[in-house]
Amino acid sequence: MSADGQASSPLAAVWQRVYESRTRSSGSALAVSAALTLLLAACGQQAQSPTPAGSSLAALSVQKSRVTDLGPNVKVFDPSMATADIQAAVDAVSNQQLTNQFGPQRYTLLFKPGIYGSAEHPLIIQVGYYTEVAGLGASPTDVVINGHVDAYNQCDANGCIALNNFWRSVSNLTINVKGLAGCQSSANFWAVSQASPMRRVNVTGGNLSLMDYCSAGPQYASGGFIADSQTGFVINGSQQQFLVRNSNIGGWSNGVWNQVFAGVVGAPPQSFGGSDPYTTLAQNPASREKPYLYQDASGRYQVFVPDAKTNGQGATWLSGQTPGHSISIDDFYVARPSDSAQTLNNQLAQGNNLLLTPGVYNISSTLKIKRANTVVLGMGVATIVPQNGVVAMSVADVQGVDIAGLMFDAGPVNSPVLLQVGTHQERDEHAKSERHDGSFGTPTALQDVFFRIGGAQAGKATLSLEVNTDNTILDDIWAWRADHGEGVGWTVNTADTGLVVNGDNVTATGLFVEHYQKDEVIWNGENGKTIFFQNEMPYDAPNQAAWKHGSVLGYAGYLVDNSVKVHEGWGMGSYIFTNVDPTIHASHGFEVPNKPGVRMHDLLTVELGAGTIDHVINSTGNAVTSAAIGVPSTVVSYP
């Protein structure tokens, strides 16, 4: 282990073995040394081998300068590398990260275009915490992994389960399912819960299973997200809830509580309230796919920024390049966790975008996004921790900003809000005319943006995310007040609300908000839409007196303000488990105004072993109690 806690030595040894194997097989020592230099530069390390006699130091310097240094925790693989060496490198990361739920280590594993592994020698990747696995092609078919990219149950003395498989991702590659023995050979396993997206993935050669039925029989997983992907048959199994959008699938096995499909070719038909809890929309009303890093024909890094899309169906890349545009890496500041907030703000002020390499960024002042169309892209679940109670990041009233792949982790001093998108202004027509919000064609978007209050350390924030900008797209958001880990307790990791929406025409696809102490989502803007919502009420309210307001017991998981005239939601669940005081009640899971333009579809509440939710929405829907643990109460449509 190095001084910063990273397992750099085993990985450096892997690169040295690559050098040695190439030296034995190549007639050009200069070419070998240059290749090693490029590999080590991509991994943020210096080449240790001597420069061959007669070589040009200037030539090597030029070659190295053309490689963007992404830091020591970004591992870049080339298809010419031996599969055994790649396997050793990914295993070194997996062995550290598989149980590292609250550690500071972060990693990205990048694969250059080409084929990795084979039927005889498959490449097997287990994806642990804070690990991003991604291809560097322009299309998911440019990188093929013959093998597996798996997430399994975590097994310990308490059993095997996937309920805590958070904070990891796989994207922009093809998984051609090969290898392993027995049960584990039967599918590519992605047994995950919140904050573990699968994007732009092409699964061939076998099934995709969203649960691990091999470790100890079927065990629960709790809430995942797939977008812009193509798969064969999907085994949902014990996944309690899941969202698939803008994808193509070859079939779906079953549902548990809340399985939602929006713009998915091959999705099962709508049947919520019938044989299966399926909510199926033929088209997804609004989407903007996540930006991604790739290499162009010359090997230079680019960031591709997809266009927004309305009423979409199917993956964007199946009939050609995803519509959008590329931004050169030269227009990004490649940030390191050691960078100060002042350094990052200076780069933003100079007109640069931000690429945050893996790590934890402790900032002492607000990161301010002021320029339209700015891209802030995190790698390896890059994590921003505000110090001294500051707002972690703010976005001015500009259009087209894209923030993706980040976690905001509350600091020890209460922040009023962690991420503020747009400024809060009066919602009258005059004020709106003066605003410079996202237009319909260039919406601001947040993809795979996560918030954490406690867990890694004691943290406090009154509000996690505030959205004031019109036409914003929220795509795979998990706001979590921690129920386990360090710094957890009713008066320790305090947080009122996960999300407040003040902007109009805001669309959320894949919204997860859990354990906040007051109304967990508050929607004040007009014409909002939510497709898939998952909520757990706080576990740790000490008693009913501490968790009520006026005559209302508890707080709503999702509240639409009485002033709102138009709002719509599909496939939305709220669950209760008040284990500190099992006698606690919540009056309802959902609270909305009774107006013709406010329409809610396919709602459910569930009791998980303690507490009671008296109604599903307002005063409609049967109570859930400990008399029927895990059995949903449903409302198919409201009003």
C-alpha positions in Angstrom: 0.0 0.0 0.0 1.2 3.5 -0.8 1.1 6.4 1.7 -2.3 7.5 0.4 -3.8 4.1 1.0 -3.9 3.1 -2.7 -2.7 -0.3 -3.9 -0.3 1.2 -6.4 2.6 -1.2 -5.9 0.9 -4.4 -7.3 -0.4 -2.4 -10.2 3.0 -1.0 -11.0 4.4 -4.5 -10.9 1.8 -5.5 -13.5 2.9 -2.8 -15.9 6.5 -3.9 -15.4 5.6 -7.4 -16.4 3.9 -6.0 -19.5 7.2 -4.2 -20.4 9.2 -7.3 -19.8 6.9 -9.5 -22.0 7.0 -6.9 -24.8 10.8 -6.6 -24.6 11.1 -10.4 -25.1 8.8 -10.4 -28.1 9.6 -7.2 -29.9 12.6 -6.4 -32.0 12.4 -2.7 -31.2 13.5 -1.8 -27.7 12.6 1.9 -28.4 9.1 1.0 -29.4 8.7 -1.1 -26.2 10.0 1.7 -24.0 7.7 4.2 -25.6 4.8 1.9 -25.1 5.6 1.4 -21.5 6.0 5.2 -21.0 2.6 5.7 -22.5 1.0 3.1 -20.3 2.6 4.4 -17.1 1.8 8.0 -18.0 -1.9 7.0 -18.4 -1.7 5.5 -14.9 0.0 8.5 -13.4 3.4 6.8 -12.9 6.9 7.3 -14.2 8.6 4.7 -16.3 11.4 3.0 -14.4 13.1 1.2 -17.2 16.3 2.8 -18.7 16.1 4.6 -22.0 17.5 2.3 -24.7 20.8 3.3 -26.2 20.5 5.5 -29.2 16.9 6.5 -28.5 15.7 10.1 -28.8 14.7 11.6 -25.4 12.9 14.3 -27.3 10.9 11.8 -29.3 9.8 10.0 -26.1 8.9 13.3 -24.5 6.7 14.3 -27.4 5.0 10.9 -27.3 4.4 11.2 -23.6 3.1 14.8 -23.8 0.3 13.6 -26.1 -1.1 11.3 -23.4 -3.4 13.1 -20.9 -2.4 12.2 -17.4 -5.6 11.0 -15.6 -3.8 10.3 -12.3 -2.8 7.1 -10.5 -6.3 5.8 -9.9 -7.3 5.7 -13.6 -6.0 2.4 -15.1 -6.0 2.3 -18.9 -5.8 -1.0 -20.7 -4.8 -1.8 -24.3 -6.0 -4.9 -26.2 -2.4 -5.8 -26.9 -1.7 -6.4 -23.2 -1.7 -10.0 -22.1 -5.1 -11.0 -20.6 -3.3 -12.4 -17.5 -1.7 -9.0 -16.8 -5.0 -7.2 -17.2 -6.7 -9.7 -14.9 -4.0 -9.2 -12.3 -4.5 -5.4 -12.4 -8.3 -5.5 -12.2 -8.1 -8.1 -9.4 -5.9 -5.8 -7.4 -8.6 -3.1 -7.5 -11.4 -5.6 -6.9 -9.7 -7.1 -3.9 -9.4 -3.7 -2.3 -12.9 -2.3 -3.2 -15.3 -5.2 -2.9 -15.9 -4.6 0.8 -14.7 -1.0 1.0 -18.1 0.6 1.5 -17.0 3.9 3.2 -13.3 4.1 2.3 -11.7 7.1 0.4 -10.3 5.1 -2.5 -11.7 5.6 -5.9 -10.9 3.9 -9.3 -11.7 4.0 -13.0 -10.8 1.1 -15.3 -10.7 2.2 -18.9 -10.5 0.0 -21.9 -9.2 1.2 -25.3 -11.0 0.0 -28.4 -10.5 -3.6 -29.1 -11.2 -7.1 -27.9 -10.3 -8.4 -24.4 -10.3 -12.0 -23.3 -11.4 -15.0 -25.2 -13.5 -18.1 -24.7 -10.3 -20.0 -23.6 -9.0 -17.1 -21.4 -12.0 -14.9 -20.4 -11.5 -11.6 -18.6 -13.4 -11.6 -15.3 -14.1 -8.3 -13.6 -15.8 -8.0 -10.3 -16.9 -4.4 -9.7 -16.6 -3.1 -6.1 -17.3 0.1 -4.4 -16.3 3.4 -6.1 -15.2 1.6 -9.2 -16.1 2.7 -12.7 -15.6 0.3 -15.6 -15.8 1.9 -19.0 -14.9 1.6 -22.7 -13.1 4.3 -24.6 -14.7 3.7 -27.9 -17.1 6.0 -29.7 -19.7 3.1 -29.6 -20.3 0.4 -27.0 -19.4 -2.2 -29.7 -15.8 -0.7 -30.1 -14.8 -2.4 -26.8 -15.6 -6.1 -26.4 -14.9 -8.0 -23.1 -15.2 -11.7 -23.6 -15.9 -12.7 -20.0 -17.8 -11.0 -17.2 -18.3 -7.6 -15.6 -20.1 -8.7 -12.4 -21.4 -7.5 -9.1 -22.3 -10.3 -6.7 -23.8 -10.5 -3.2 -21.6 -9.6 -0.4 -21.2 -12.6 1.9 -20.2 -12.4 5.6 -21.2 -13.9 8.9 -24.6 -12.4 8.5 -25.3 -14.0 5.1 -25.2 -13.0 1.5 -27.0 -10.0 0.2 -26.8 -7.2 -2.4 -28.8 -4.5 -0.5 -25.7 -2.4 0.1 -24.1 -2.7 -3.4 -23.9 1.0 -4.0 -21.6 3.5 -5.8 -20.2 1.7 -8.9 -20.9 1.6 -12.6 -20.3 0.0 -16.0 -20.6 1.8 -19.3 -19.8 2.1 -23.0 -18.7 -1.5 -23.8 -19.9 -4.9 -24.9 -20.0 -7.8 -22.5 -19.9 -11.1 -24.4 -20.7 -13.5 -21.6 -18.0 -16.2 -21.4 -16.2 -18.2 -18.8 -16.6 -19.1 -15.1 -17.9 -22.4 -13.9 -21.2 -23.8 -12.7 -23.9 -21.4 -11.6 -21.8 -18.3 -12.2 -21.4 -19.1 -15.9 -25.2 -18.8 -16.4 -25.3 -15.0 -16.8 -23.5 -11.8 -16.4 -24.5 -10.7 -12.8 -25.3 -7.1 -11.9 -26.7 -7.6 -8.4 -26.8 -3.9 -7.3 -28.8 -1.4 -5.4 -28.9 2.4 -5.6 -26.2 4.5 -7.3 -24.9 1.6 -9.5 -25.9 2.6 -13.1 -25.4 0.5 -16.3 -25.2 2.8 -19.3 -24.4 2.2 -23.0 -23.8 -1.5 -22.4 -24.3 -4.2 -25.0 -24.8 -7.6 -23.4 -24.4 -10.6 -25.7 -23.8 -14.3 -25.4 -25.9 -14.8 -22.3 -28.5 -13.6 -19.9 -28.2 -10.5 -17.7 -29.2 -11.2 -14.1 -30.0 -8.3 -11.7 -29.7 -10.6 -8.7 -27.1 -13.1 -7.5 -28.8 -16.5 -7.3 -25.5 -18.4 -7.0 -23.9 -17.2 -3.7 -26.7 -18.4 -1.4 -29.8 -18.7 -3.4 -31.9 -15.6 -4.4 -31.3 -12.7 -2.1 -32.7 -9.2 -2.3 -31.2 -6.3 -4.3 -32.9 -3.0 -4.0 -33.2 -0.6 -6.9 -31.1 -0.2 -10.0 -30.9 1.8 -13.2 -30.2 0.8 -16.8 -30.2 3.3 -19.7 -29.2 3.4 -23.4 -28.3 -0.3 -23.4 -29.0 -3.5 -25.3 -29.3 -6.8 -23.6 -30.6 -10.3 -24.1 -33.0 -11.8 -21.6 -33.0 -10.0 -18.2 -33.5 -11.9 -15.0 -35.0 -9.5 -12.5 -35.5 -12.1 -9.8 -35.4 -10.5 -6.3 -34.8 -6.9 -7.4 -37.4 -5.0 -5.4 -37.6 -2.1 -7.8 -35.8 -1.1 -11.0 -35.9 1.4 -13.8 -34.9 0.7 -17.4 -35.2 3.5 -19.9 -34.4 4.1 -23.6 -33.0 0.6 -24.1 -33.6 -2.7 -26.0 -34.1 -5.9 -24.0 -34.7 -9.5 -25.0 -37.2 -10.2 -22.3 -37.9 -9.7 -18.6 -38.4 -12.4 -16.1 -40.7 -11.1 -13.3 -41.4 -8.2 -10.9 -41.4 -7.7 -7.1 -42.7 -4.3 -6.1 -42.0 -1.7 -8.7 -40.4 -2.4 -12.1 -40.6 0.6 -14.5 -39.8 0.8 -18.2 -39.7 4.0 -20.3 -39.0 3.9 -24.0 -37.8 0.3 -23.8 -38.1 -2.0 -26.9 -39.0 -5.4 -25.6 -40.4 -4.3 -22.3 -43.3 -6.3 -20.8 -46.7 -4.7 -21.1 -48.3 -2.4 -18.6 -49.8 -4.5 -15.7 -49.4 -2.6 -12.4 -52.1 -3.7 -10.2 -52.4 -6.9 -12.2 -50.2 -10.0 -12.5 -46.9 -8.1 -12.2 -46.0 -4.6 -10.9 -44.9 -3.3 -14.3 -45.2 0.4 -15.3 -44.5 0.6 -19.0 -44.3 3.8 -21.0 -43.9 3.3 -24.7 -41.7 6.4 -24.9 -39.6 8.3 -22.5 -40.8 12.0 -22.4 -37.4 13.6 -22.0 -33.8 12.4 -21.7 -30.2 13.5 -22.1 -27.6 10.7 -22.0 -24.6 11.1 -19.8 -21.4 12.5 -21.4 -18.6 10.0 -21.8 -14.8 9.9 -22.4 -13.5 8.2 -25.5 -10.5 8.2 -27.8 -10.6 9.5 -31.3 -8.8 8.0 -34.3 -5.5 9.6 -33.3 -5.8 8.3 -29.8 -6.6 11.6 -28.2 -9.2 11.9 -25.5 -12.5 13.5 -26.2 -15.7 13.9 -24.2 -18.8 13.2 -26.2 -21.9 15.1 -25.0 -25.2 13.6 -26.3 -28.1 15.7 -27.4 -31.3 15.9 -25.5 -34.2 13.8 -26.8 -37.9 13.9 -26.4 -40.3 11.0 -26.7 -37.4 8.6 -27.1 -37.4 4.8 -27.5 -34.5 2.4 -27.7 -30.8 2.8 -27.4 -29.3 5.9 -29.1 -26.3 4.1 -30.7 -27.9 1.1 -32.4 -28.4 2.8 -35.8 -25.2 4.9 -35.8 -23.5 7.5 -33.7 -25.5 8.9 -30.8 -26.5 12.5 -31.8 -24.4 15.0 -30.0 -21.0 16.7 -30.2 -17.5 16.1 -29.0 -15.4 18.4 -26.7 -11.6 18.0 -26.8 -9.9 17.1 -23.6 -7.9 20.3 -24.2 -11.1 22.2 -23.2 -11.2 20.4 -19.8 -9.2 21.0 -16.7 -8.2 17.5 -15.5 -8.6 17.9 -11.8 -7.0 16.0 -8.9 -8.3 15.6 -5.4 -5.4 17.8 -4.2 -6.8 20.8 -6.1 -8.3 23.6 -4.1 -11.7 25.1 -4.7 -9.9 28.3 -5.8 -8.0 26.3 -8.4 -11.1 24.7 -9.8 -13.0 28.0 -9.8 -10.1 29.7 -11.7 -10.3 27.0 -14.3 -14.0 27.4 -14.7 -13.6 31.2 -14.9 -11.2 30.7 -17.8 -13.9 28.8 -19.7 -12.7 25.3 -19.1 -14.9 22.3 -18.3 -14.0 20.0 -15.4 -13.0 16.4 -15.5 -12.7 15.2 -11.9 -10.4 12.2 -11.6 -11.1 9.6 -8.9 -10.8 10.7 -5.3 -12.3 12.8 -2.5 -12.3 16.6 -3.0 -12.4 18.6 0.3 -13.4 22.1 -0.7 -13.5 25.2 1.5 -15.6 27.4 -0.9 -18.4 26.9 -3.4 -17.6 25.6 -6.8 -19.4 28.0 -9.1 -20.6 27.1 -12.6 -21.4 30.3 -14.4 -20.9 29.5 -18.1 -23.7 28.0 -20.3 -23.0 24.4 -21.6 -20.3 23.7 -19.0 -19.6 20.0 -18.5 -18.5 18.7 -15.1 -17.8 15.0 -15.4 -16.6 12.9 -12.5 -14.7 9.6 -12.8 -14.8 6.7 -10.3 -17.6 8.4 -8.2 -15.4 11.4 -7.6 -16.7 12.8 -4.3 -17.0 16.5 -3.2 -17.0 17.2 0.6 -17.8 20.8 1.6 -16.0 22.2 4.6 -17.1 24.9 7.0 -20.8 24.6 6.0 -20.4 26.0 2.5 -22.6 25.1 -0.5 -20.6 22.5 -2.4 -21.6 23.6 -5.9 -23.9 26.2 -7.5 -25.0 26.7 -11.1 -26.0 30.2 -12.4 -29.1 30.9 -14.4 -27.5 29.5 -17.6 -28.6 26.8 -20.0 -27.2 23.5 -21.1 -25.0 22.7 -18.1 -24.2 19.0 -17.6 -23.1 17.6 -14.2 -22.5 13.8 -14.1 -20.8 11.1 -12.2 -20.3 12.9 -8.9 -21.1 12.3 -5.2 -21.7 15.2 -2.8 -20.9 14.0 0.7 -22.0 16.3 3.5 -19.3 17.8 5.7 -19.2 18.0 9.5 -20.6 21.6 9.6 -24.2 22.0 8.3 -24.5 23.2 4.7 -27.7 24.9 3.7 -27.7 22.9 0.4 -25.1 20.7 -1.3 -25.9 21.4 -5.0 -28.0 24.4 -6.1 -29.0 24.4 -9.8 -30.1 28.0 -10.7 -30.9 30.8 -8.4 -34.1 30.9 -6.3 -36.4 33.7 -7.7 -40.1 34.5 -7.3 -42.2 32.3 -9.6 -44.1 35.1 -11.3 -44.2 35.8 -15.0 -42.0 38.9 -14.7 -39.3 37.0 -12.9 -39.4 34.2 -15.4 -39.0 36.5 -18.3 -35.7 37.8 -16.7 -34.3 34.3 -16.2 -31.9 32.5 -18.4 -32.9 29.0 -17.7 -32.4 25.9 -19.8 -34.4 25.9 -23.0 -36.2 22.8 -24.3 -33.4 22.0 -26.8 -30.5 22.5 -24.4 -31.7 21.5 -20.9 -29.4 21.4 -17.9 -28.9 17.8 -16.9 -27.7 15.8 -13.9 -26.8 12.1 -14.6 -25.6 9.7 -11.9 -25.4 12.4 -9.2 -25.5 11.1 -5.7 -25.8 12.8 -2.2 -24.8 11.3 1.1 -25.5 12.6 4.6 -23.3 10.6 7.1 -22.0 7.1 6.5 -18.3 7.8 5.8 -18.3 10.5 8.5 -20.7 12.6 10.5 -22.3 15.1 8.0 -25.1 17.6 8.0 -27.0 19.4 5.2 -30.4 21.0 5.4 -31.1 20.2 1.7 -29.2 18.0 -0.7 -30.4 19.2 -4.1 -32.3 22.4 -5.1 -33.4 22.7 -8.8 -34.5 26.2 -9.8 -33.7 26.0 -13.5 -36.6 25.3 -15.9 -36.4 22.2 -18.2 -33.8 20.4 -16.1 -33.4 16.7 -16.5 -32.6 14.6 -13.4 -31.4 11.2 -14.4 -30.4 8.6 -11.8 -30.3 10.6 -8.6 -29.8 9.0 -5.2 -30.1 11.3 -2.2 -29.3 9.3 1.0 -29.3 10.2 4.6 -27.3 7.3 5.9 -29.0 4.6 8.0 -25.7 2.8 8.7 -22.0 3.6 8.8 -20.2 6.3 10.8 -21.8 9.5 12.0 -25.4 8.1 12.0 -28.1 9.2 14.4 -31.2 11.3 14.6 -29.3 14.3 16.0 -26.0 13.5 14.3 -26.5 13.3 10.5 -29.3 15.8 10.3 -31.0 16.6 7.0 -34.5 17.9 6.3 -35.1 17.2 2.6 -33.4 15.4 -0.3 -34.8 17.4 -3.3 -36.7 20.6 -3.8 -37.8 21.5 -7.3 -38.7 25.1 -8.0 -38.2 25.1 -11.8 -40.9 24.4 -14.3 -40.8 21.5 -16.8 -38.4 19.5 -14.8 -38.2 15.7 -15.5 -36.8 13.1 -13.2 -36.1 9.6 -14.5 -34.8 7.4 -11.7 -35.3 9.3 -8.5 -34.2 7.7 -5.2 -34.5 9.7 -2.0 -34.2 8.1 1.4 -34.3 8.6 5.2 -34.6 12.4 5.3 -36.2 13.9 8.4 -39.0 16.0 6.9 -40.8 15.9 3.5 -38.2 14.1 1.4 -39.1 15.5 -2.0 -40.9 18.9 -2.3 -42.0 19.8 -5.8 -43.0 23.4 -6.3 -42.5 23.9 -10.1 -45.2 23.5 -12.7 -45.4 20.6 -15.3 -43.0 18.4 -13.5 -42.7 14.7 -14.3 -41.2 11.8 -12.4 -40.7 8.4 -13.9 -39.8 5.9 -11.1 -39.4 7.0 -7.5 -38.1 5.0 -4.6 -38.2 6.2 -1.0 -37.6 4.8 2.5 -38.8 7.0 5.3 -36.3 7.6 8.2 -35.6 4.5 10.3 -34.4 6.4 13.4 -37.2 8.8 14.4 -37.1 8.5 18.2 -40.9 8.8 18.7 -44.0 10.2 17.0 -43.7 13.6 18.7 -40.3 14.1 17.0 -41.7 13.1 13.6 -44.9 15.0 12.9 -46.1 18.4 11.8 -49.4 19.8 12.8 -52.1 17.1 12.5 -50.0 15.2 10.0 -48.2 12.2 11.3 -44.7 11.9 9.9 -43.8 13.5 6.6 -44.4 12.6 3.0 -41.9 10.7 0.9 -43.0 12.9 -2.1 -45.0 16.1 -1.8 -46.4 18.3 -4.6 -47.1 21.8 -3.3 -50.7 22.9 -3.2 -50.0 25.8 -5.6 -49.0 23.4 -8.4 -51.6 22.9 -11.2 -49.9 20.4 -13.4 -47.8 17.4 -12.3 -47.5 13.7 -13.3 -45.7 10.7 -11.9 -45.4 7.0 -12.8 -44.1 4.0 -10.8 -43.5 5.4 -7.4 -43.0 3.7 -4.0 -42.5 4.8 -0.4 -41.6 2.3 2.4 -41.5 2.5 6.2 -39.2 0.8 8.7 -39.2 2.8 12.0 -37.3 0.3 14.0 -36.4 2.7 16.8 -40.1 3.2 17.6 -42.2 0.6 15.7 -45.4 2.4 16.9 -44.8 5.4 14.6 -47.3 6.3 11.9 -46.9 8.3 8.7 -50.3 9.7 7.5 -49.4 9.0 3.8 -46.5 8.2 1.5 -47.5 10.8 -1.1 -49.2 14.2 -0.7 -50.5 16.1 -3.8 -53.1 18.8 -4.5 -56.5 17.5 -5.7 -56.5 19.2 -9.1 -57.4 17.9 -12.6 -53.8 18.5 -13.9 -52.1 16.5 -11.1 -52.1 12.9 -12.1 -50.3 10.0 -10.4 -50.0 6.5 -11.7 -48.9 3.2 -10.2 -48.2 4.1 -6.6 -47.3 1.8 -3.7 -46.4 1.8 0.0 -44.7 -1.1 1.8 -44.1 -1.8 5.5 -40.7 -3.5 6.0 -41.1 -4.7 9.6 -41.8 -1.7 11.7 -44.1 1.3 11.6 -47.3 2.1 9.7 -48.2 4.2 6.6 -51.9 5.0 7.0 -52.6 5.8 3.3 -50.8 5.6 0.0 -51.6 9.1 -1.3 -53.5 11.8 0.6 -56.4 9.8 2.3 -56.5 7.2 -0.5 -55.1 3.7 -0.3 -55.1 1.0 2.4 -52.6 1.1 5.3 -49.5 -1.0 5.4 -48.7 -2.5 8.8 -46.7 -5.3 10.4 -49.6 -7.6 9.8 -48.5 -7.9 6.2 -44.7 -7.2 6.1 -43.5 -6.6 2.5 -46.9 -6.7 1.0 -47.6 -3.5 -1.0 -50.7 -1.3 -0.8 -51.3 0.1 -4.3 -53.1 2.9 -6.1 -53.2 2.5 -9.8 -54.3 6.0 -10.6 -55.0 9.2 -8.7 -57.3 11.0 -8.8 
